[in-house]
């Protein structure tokens, strides 16, 4: 920030905040709603299969641990389209948007088919390696074979969502995610519990053929998930085709064949995003596996605290996605100085959101944890973890929004490298050391608290490194020492 004296920069930032805060929040809130709706589908899956049997619940839980990281990698890769579209829109180069979106759709098709193939043919060897019990493994494989059919559909949805977000229309993803949830709930119930479940809910007046529907358990859950994915993909296709809000872009006029240069540019920006998200997801998966040896109470408390804080994380995550769009729009307009102010205004708002989340945790932790469990030992341990979660709200909100701002500059490879170091080396490695060994002999092993302290350390390192990266990139682009590629 050497371009201005600090006081002058603060004055300019305050002026930018008056202009930028409202449109940023306006973009972020529908994204947050869409994220919550999509997360709600996983909650429904767990609740409904859990009521049928422990085996079906285990099958869905194990299966989800495989397909969710795959889907998030696809989503991250396709998010590379958002800053491209945002910069094209900001620069008034609307004619360049359609071919870029078409290349993203080609990539989505390939990724969706590849993910489906992996879920059909590679899961049983993984289950054998993990030592998953036979009955659970067969249920999970059936569940995943059904989910696989939905992967191209969800890839289509995510590509079109990245386009819509990039042109500042974030509400369609919200409404269509709610439609997906609306399809998921009844289809889940019917397919998981069958006619017997419907008769128990609505009575025996139902026609005989309905009462005779089989209860498919985990397989039915997978079919319902795939159905919801395709409904969302096709609904997003129809909306982008019919809605007048996209103006002169005319997305569905004359398909563009694959253009390898544009596909290469999309993958150059998008694959590091996908890898970074995959690294983050696997961090939490691996921590859960390590904690599994610490006993049932510890596992339960960890899951309760993590689930609760993950819901609150949706707001800073959504803010970061909106910040990518705002920074990209401003850079596309040829206003790099103002883009730097837009980015840092987003970081200030992220700090305020982190403070709000910490306050919510402080005020609501006890009653919310009581909703999850009546076990007093689990409640006490979960409450102690929530106190640590209040500390990492600041680092977590900062790092995700710094990454969002950098994506607006299309600077994604460094984010990936920082994520690898901060999450796996500092977060996972440091947390595992503290958990099983303590602090260099000065303390006893810290158990689950050690892993959470490792998370705080990893997120803080990520925030510091990403903050320095944004400072350098913003200044270099503003001073003309770094030129952004034109699409």
N, C-alpha and C positions, 0 to 999 in steps of 0.2 A: 504494500500500500504506500510505497514511497512516492508515488506520483502526486499525492496530496500531502500536506502536513496533516497530522492526525486530527486536529480540531476541524480543519476544513473538510476532511473526508467524512467525519461524523456529521457535519452539517449537511453535506450532500446526501449522505445515507438517510438522514431524517427526512429530507425532501423527497427522496425516492420512495421511502416507506409510505408516505401519504398517498402516492400514486399506485404503488404496487401491491400493498397488503390486501386490499379488497379483491382484486382479480385473482391473486394467488389463492386466497381462501375459497373463493368462488369455484375455482378449478379443483381444489383439493377435497372438498366435502363430498361431492358425488363419487370421487375415486374411493374415498374411505367407505362410503356406503356399499359400493361394488365389492370391495375387499371383504367387508363383513358378511355380505350375502354369500360370497363364494366360500368363506370359512364356515358359514352356517351349514353348508352341505356336508362337510366332514363331521360336524357335530351331530347332524341328523343321522348320518350313517352309523356312528358309534352308538347313539342312544337306541336306535331301532334294532340293530343287530344284538346289542347287549340284552335287550328284553327277550330275545328268542333263545339264545344259549351262549355260554361262555366260549364254546368252540368257535361259533360264528363270529363273535366279537373279536376273538384272537386272530381269526383268519382275516378279517377286514383290517385290523390294526397292523398286522404284519404286511399285508398287501399294500396298504396305504404308504408304508415306509419305503416301498419301491416305486410306486407310480407317481407319488407327489414330487419327489426330487426330479424325476424325468420331466414332469409337466412344468415345474418351475424353471428348469434349464431351458425348455422351449420358450417359455414366457419371457425370460430374460433376454434370450437371443433375439426374439422378435421385438423387444423393447428398443433395440437399436434403430428401428424405424422412426420412433417418436421424435428424437432431436433432428433427424433429417427432414421430416415433414414440418416440424416447427420452424426450422431455419428457412425452408422454402416458402412457407406461408409468410413469415416475417419479411422476406425479401420480395414478396409479391410475385414469385416465380411459380404460379399455380400449375402451369403446364408440366412441371417436373414432378409433381406429387403423384399423379396416376401411375406412371411407369415404375416409380419406386415402390408404391404399394403393391403393384402386381408382382414385382420381384419378391417382396416379402411373402406374398401368397404362395409363390412357387416354393420358397424356403419352408413355409408352414406345412405345405403338402408333404414334402420330403421328410421333415422332422416328425410329423404326425404318423406317417407310415413306418418310419424307423422305430419310433417309440412303441407302436403297436407290435411290430415284429419282435422287439426285445421282450415285451410282456408275454408274448405267446411262447417264445422258444427258450428263454434264458432263466426263467424264474426257478424251476425245480432244482437245477444245479446250485443256485444261490441258497435255496432253502436247505439243501443237504449240507452245504458248507456251514450254514448258521446253526445246524442241529435242530431245526424246527420239527416238532412232533408230527408224525405222519398225517393224522386227521386234520390238524391245523394247516399243514402244508397243502393238502389236497383242496381244502376249502379256499385257501388264499389263491391257489393257482386258478381255480374256477372263477373266483371274483376278478382276478386280473385278466383272465381271458375275455371276460365281458367288458371290463373297463377299456381294454385295448381298442375295441371298436370305436370308442368315443375319442381317442387321442387326435385323429385328424380333425374332428369337429371342434375340439377345444383349441387346437392350433389355429384353425380358421378364425375363431372368435378372438383370440389374442392378437393376431395380426391386424384385424380390422379395428380392434380396440386401440392398438398402438397408433394407427392412422387417425382415428377419431380424437383421441387425446391430443395428438400433435396439432390438430386444427382447432384446439380449444373447446371441443365438444366432449365433455367427460360424463355428462348425464346419461347418454344412451347406454354406456356400459353398466351404469347403476340399474336402470330399469330392466335391462336384459338379464343381468345377474339375478335380480329379484324374480323374473320369470323362470329362470333356471331353478331357483330354490323352490318356487311354486310348483314346478313339475316334479322336482326331486322328492318332496315330502310325500305326496299321495302315491307316486309310483313305487317309492321305497316301501311304503307300508304294504301295498298290495303284493308286490313281488317277494318281499321278505317273509311275510306272515301268511300269504295266500288267502283262500276263501274262509278258512277257520278264523283268521284274524279279523276279516271283514264282518263275519257273522257275530263275533264277540263284541265288535264295536257298534254295529248298526242293527243287529237282530237277525232272526232266522227267516224273515220275510223275503230275503234276497233270493233270486232265481237259483235253481239247483246248480247250473253250470258255473255260476260265480262262486257258490259255496264249495264247489269241487276243485277250484284253482289250487295248485300245489304251493306249498310254502318252500321257496327256493333258498332261503337263508342268505349266506354270503354271495352266492351266485346272483340272486335277485337284486341284492344291493349293487353289484357291479353293473347289471343291466340298467338299473335306474340311473346310475351315475353316467353311463354312456349315453342314455337317452337325453339326460339334462345337458350334457356337453353338446350334442348335435342340435338340440333346440336352441341353445345359446348361439352356436355358430351360424345356423340358418337364419335366426332372428336378426342377428347383427348384419348378415348379408342383405336381408330384405330391407332393413332400416337404412343402410348406407346407399342402397339402390333407389329407394323411394323418397327419402327425406329431402326437403329443399334446403336444410341448414348447411349442406356442404357446397352450395352455390354452384360455381362454374367448374368444379373439379371433375364432375361426370365420371365417377370412378369405374363404372361397369361398362363404359363404351369401349368396344374393340379391345379384347385382351392383348396384352403385350407379351411376346414370347420371352423366354429367359434371356437376360442380358448379363453376361458373366461379370462385366465390370461393376454394374450396380449391385449384383448379388455379392460380389467380393467386398464392396464398400459396406454393405449391410452387415455381413458377417464380421468384418474388421471391427465395427463398432459394437455389434450385438453379442458375439460369442463371449468376449470378456465379461459382459454383464451376466450372461447365463452361467458362466463358470463361477463368478463371484457369489451369485445367489445360491448355486449348488454347494459351494464351500460353506456358506453360512448355514444351510439346512443340515449338511452332514456334521457340522460342528455340534449342533444340538442333538443329533441322532447318536453320535459317538459318546457325548457326555451322558446321555440316558443309558447307554450300554454299560459304561463304566460304573455308574451309580447303582445299576441293578444288583451289584454284589453287596451293597451296603444295607440291604434289608428292606422289607415291605414298607415300613413306616417312612423311611427316607425316600424311597421311590415315589410313594404316594404324595408326600409333601412337595417334592421337586416338581411333579407333574401339575399339582394344583397351582403352585406359585407361578410356574412357567406358563400355564394355560391362561391364567388371569392377566399376567403382564403382556402376553402376546396379543390379547384383545386390545389393550391400551396402545400397543405399538402401531396399530393400524393407522392412527392419526399422523404421527411423524412419517411413516412410510408413504402415506398418501400425499403429504406435503412435499416429500422429496420428488415424487412423480410429477406433481404440478410444477415444481421448481425447474425440472428438466425442460418442460414446455416453455415456461416464461423466459428462461435464459436463452433457449434456442430461438424463440420468436425475436427477442431483442438483438441477438447476434445477426440473425437474418436481415434485420432492418439496417445493418451496418452501423450499429451504435455500441461498440465494444466497451466504452467507458461506462455507459448506463447499464450494460449487461453485468458488469462487475458489481455495480450497486444493487442490481436486482438479486444477484447471487447472495451477497452478504446480508441483504435485508431478509432473505429466506432463512439464513442461518440464525439471525436474531429471533425470528418468529419460532424457529425450531427450539431455541432455548426456552422461550415462553411456554411452548407446548410441553416441553419436558418438565418445567415447573408445575404446570397444571396436572400432568400425569402423576407426578410425585405427590402432589397434594391429594389427588383422588385416592391413591394407594394408602396414604396415611389415614384418610377419613373413612375408607370403606373396607380396609383389609379384613378386619375381624368378622363383620357380618357376611361378607362375600365368601371368605374361606369356610365359614359355618354352613353355607349353602352346598359346598362341595363335599364336606365330610363331617360326621359327628364324632369321629375319633379325636379325643383331646390331644393325644401325642402327635398326631399328624397336624392338627391345627396349630400347636405351638411351634413345631418345626417349620411349617409353611409360613407362619407369621415372621419368624426370624429371617427367612429367605426373602420375603417381601420387603423387609427393611433394606437388605442389600440391593434389591431390585430398584428401590427408590434412588439409590446412588447411581446405578448405571442408566437410569432414564436420560440423564444429561449426555453422557458419552454416546448412548445408542441413538438418540435423536440427532445429535450433532453429526455422527459419522454417516448416517443414512442420508441426511440432507446435503452434506458436503459432497457425497457421491452423486446425488441427484443433480446438484449444480454442475459438477464436472461432466456429467453425461450431456448436459446442455451444450457444452463445448466439444462434445464427441470424444472426450478424453476418458477412455474406458480401460485401456490395458494396464495403466498404472494402478487404477482402482483394484483390478484383479490381483496384481502382485501384492499390494498393500493388504488386501483382504486375506490372501494366503498366509502372509507373515503374521499379521495381527491375530487372526482367528485361530489358525492351527498351531503356530509356534508359541505365541504368547498366551492366547486364550485357552486352548486345549492342553498344550504342553505344560504351561505354568499352572493351570488349574489342577491337572492330574498330579503334578509334583506336590502341590499344597495339600491335595486331598489325601494322598497316600503316604507322604513323607513329612509334611509340615514345612515350616520356614527354616531350612538349614539347621535343624536341630534345636532351634530356639523355642519351637512350639511342638505340641503333639500333632499328628496328622489331623487335618481340619475337616476331613470327610466331605460331605456335600457342600459345606460352606466354602471349602477350598476351591471347588469347581466354580462356584458363583463369583468368588473373588477373582479367579482367573478370567471369567467372562468380563468383569469390570475392567481388568487390566488390558485385555485384548481390545475391547471397544474403545478404551481411552487412547491406546496406541494408534488405532485406526483413525480416530478423530483428529489426533495431532498431526499425523502424516498427511491425511487428506486435506486438512486445513492449510498446511504449508503448500501442498500441491495446488490448491485453488488460488492461493495468494500469488504463486509464481505464474500460473497459466493466465489468470486474469490480468496481471500486470504486463506479461509478454504480449498478449493479444492487444491490449490497450495501447501499448507503446509501438505496435507494428513490428515487433521482433518475431512474432509467430503469426502466420497467416492460416486461417481456418480453410479447409478444403471446400470448394464450391461444388454443389451437386449438379 
